[in-house]
Amino acid sequence: GIQVEQSPPDLILQEGANSTLRCNFSDSVNNLQWFHQNPWGQLINLFYIPSGTKQNGRLSATTVATERYSLLYISSSQTTDSGVYFCAVRYGGSQGNLIFGKGTKLSVKP
Amino acid sequence: DADVTQTPRNRITKTGKRIMLECSQTKGHDRMYWYRQDPGLGLRLIYYSFDVKDINKGEISDGYSVSRQAQAKFSLSLESAIPNQTALYFCATEGQGAGEQYFGPGTRLTVT
């Protein structure tokens, strides 16, 4: 099956810093989503981005499907950005299921 | 009100007990999913349903069963709970066409 690898596994930042999280996948995908899991466990949709670039406030994402990776950019980080960021991909057409990476744990210090 | 709700939010139960986790959605989506998350890991798929008459096993279905009572409701049952089923359980929905999935708030289950 497809492999989804996220890096780095852990990241500690000072408030105000910028960061880039990476998601590599081993096969062609139909769908890619980025999620933020907050310290209370809730999963929040960040981006649905099978290809191209999207921006939402301080966050942006780019997926280069032909090269099998996606990047999540966080600018001017805040303590509320802390949590775990997951990448999830779908392959195998519309009947395929989402496969999650193991996540990047981000800690933003004040 | 939240689009995807899960009940209960937290549950502690004993080994051997039967337990049901419930999921409801108001998004009008046909597709519904149950996942589990273990500490330090991503989510893994337990079961999924593309419509009311459709049930499919996911990656880790052993020890679980599901019921799709209506388009808006999808329940997960543990017939005889065991400690290694202690985890965070998520329900998710998705519209036709395999687009974006939306997750409920999760149920934290502890089996002692």
Interface residues (C-beta under 8 A of the other chain):
Chain A: V4 N30 N31 Q33 F35 G41 Q42 L43 N45 Y48 F86 A88 R90 G93 S94 Q95 G96 N97 L98 F100 G101 K102 G103
Chain B: Y33 G40 L41 G42 L43 R44 L45 Y48 G58 L88 F90 G97 A98 G99 E100 Q101 Y102 F103 P105 G106 R108
